[in-house]
Amino acid sequence: MSIFKRAKDIMAANMNALFDSWEDPAKMVDQHLRNLAKDLAEVKQATAGVMAEETRANRMLKEKQDG
């Protein structure tokens, strides 16, 4: 059975090498930058939501303390 596993591993390695040769590094970098920009936008949106919630909570706390 080990000879079949070895053959399978060699075939998988050859297929992966073939797929790797098809990738354009410039396109991969561009895609990675687009993904990072998207993630940054999501983080900024989440941060804005947290900051708004903090402001609202502080306002409510001040109202309770004053009134």
N, C-alpha and C positions, 0 to 999 in steps of 0.2 A: 504493500500500500504506500510506502514512503516514496517510491519512485513516481507514483501518480501525484502525490502532494507536491513533490519537487517540480514536476512538469507544470503543475497548476501555478505554483509560485513564479516560475520563470515566465510563463505566459502573462501572468498579471503584471509582472515587472516590465515586460516588453510593451504591454498595452499602456501602462502608466507613462513610460518613456515616450511613446508615440503621442499621447495626449498632451504631455508637457511640451513637446516640440511644436504643437499647434498653437500654443498660447503666445500672444503678443505681449511682451513685458510692458510696453507703453500703455496698452489698453488695460492691462491688469492694474497698473498704478492709477490710471484715471478712474477705474471702477472703485478702487480702494478709497481714493480721495472723495468720490461721490458718496460712498457709504459713510465715511467719516463726517462729511458735511451734514448728511441726513441725521446721523446720531447726535451731532452738536446741536442742530435745530431742535431735536426732541428734548435734549437736556436743558436747553435754554427755556423751552416752553414749560417743562416741569418745574424748573427753578422759579420762573415767574409765578406759577401757580402756588408754590410753597410760600413765596414772599407775600403774595396777596393774602393768603390764609393767615400768615403771621401778622400782617397789618390789621386784618379784621379781628383777630384774637386780641391783639393789643388794644384796639379801640373798644372792644367789648369789656375787657378787663378794666380799662380806665372808666368806662361808664358805670360799671358795678362799684368801683372804688369811690367815685364821686357821688353817686346817687344812692 
